[in-house]
Amino acid sequence: MAADNIALTEAVYYILLSLHSPLHGYGIMQKVEALSGGRVRLAAGTTYGAINSMLEKGWIKALPGEAGSRKKEYEITESGKMIAKNELLRLRELLINGEHIIGEDAQ
């Protein structure tokens, strides 16, 4: 599957958005909850599973930590920014098509 055809999970999308500024795992969980107005609450397992997957794909990177600190901070990479941008475009297309077919006041 081409990188520009990837549909992200909501959790991964929000994690990528949250990492435009460096954060540690718990900070990511708090930021995602804040960004979603409390609708999306990530569990630790979901958060760290997604972090490990995105590290392997090169979408985020771990920043050098302070000596002796267990807290790791993460930041989005240029590749991750492109993935998030492609997802935004995909979501915009879904919204536009839905509004066209269903109508803008479908609530």
N, C-alpha and C positions, 0 to 999 in steps of 0.2 A: 504494500500500500504506500503510495507516495505521501511524503510529509505534509503536503498541502491538502490531502484528503482525510486527515485524521480528525475524528470527532472526539473531543475531549470529554471526560466525565466532568460534572459540575465541580467536584472536589478539586480535580487537577487544575481546571481553569481558574478557580478562585485562589488556589495556592500560587499559581504562576503570577496572578495579579498582585497578590500580597507581597511577593518577593521582588518587586521593583525597588524596594528598600530592604536592606539586610534584616533578617529576623531569625530567631531560633524557633524550634518546633512549637513550643507553647505560644509564642508570639504569633506564629502563623495561624494557629487555631483561633486565637482571639481576633486577629485581623479578618479572617474569613467570616467569622460570626458577625463582626461589625459591618463588613462590606455587604453582607446579605440581609442586614437588618434583623439578625437573629434567626433567620429561616434555616441557614445551613450551619450545623454544629458538627465539627469533625471530631471523631474519637482519635485517641493517640495512635491506635493501630492503623487506621486509615491514613492519618497524616504521615506517619513514618514510612508506611508502605509506599505511598505516593512519592515521598521525598527520595527514597532509595531508587525507585523506578526512574524518576526524573534525573537523578544523578547519573545513572547508567546511560541514559539517553543523551546526556550533555545539555539538558534544558536548564538545569540549575547547577550551581557549584557551591561547595562548602568553603567557607572563608577560614583563614588561619585563626585559631582560637588562642585565648590567653593560656599560658602555661598552667596546668593543674585544673583548668575549668572543664567541666563535663558538657557545658552548653556549647553546641555547635551552631553557628549562624550560617544561613544560606542566602544566596542571591541568584536572581535570574540571569541567564547568559543571553548573548545575542541570538543564539538558536532558539532559546526558550521564548524570547520576545517575538520572534517570527512565528512560532507555533501559536502563541496567544493571539497575535494579530490575525492569523489565518482563522482561528476559531471565532474571533469577533466578526470577521467577514461572513463566515458560515452562519452564525447566529443572526446576523443582520438579514441575510438572504431568507432564512426561515421566517423571520418576523415580517418582512415585506411580502413574501408569498402568502403567509397566513392572513395578513391584513387585506390583501387583494382578493382572496377567495372568501374569507369569512366576514370581512369588514373590520374597520378600525375600532368600532365600538363593541366588539365581541367580548363581553365580560361575564 
